Amino acid sequence: MEWQMYIFAFLVGGAISMLGQLILDFTNFTPGHVLTGFVVAGGILGGLGVYPKLVEFAGAGATMPISSFGNALVQGAISEAERTGVIGVLTGMFELTSTGITAAIVFGFLIAVIFNPKG
């Protein structure tokens, strides 16, 4: 039954990606709008408890798209708020996601230094 997880991951990840491409093709939204929309949608679905079930069902198909970042922010805020109260909402969001944010900044800087971007 392990092979089914690969199929589910492919289908869910593909469906999320296809939705983003359809939004770009048939609306006037920019990639920034779509990116932000997916993060917000992932956060809302995570807060409602839907996204963790999707992750359990599809594995990497649900954790690789950017919508999982919104889910991670909300899950961190919820878990820290349960532990420390209201202030945990602010600190918990970044506790789970700080490694990814730091890696994006560091690697973005290194690539910019190495390849000398023109923009």
Protein Blocks (a to p, Z undefined) as FASTA:
>chain_A
ZZmmmmmmmmmmmmmmmmmmmmmmmmcbdfklmmmmmmmmmmmmmmnommmmmmmmnomm
mmmpmklmmmmmmmmmmmmmmmnojmlmmmmmmmmmmmmmmmmmmmmmmmmmmnopaZZ
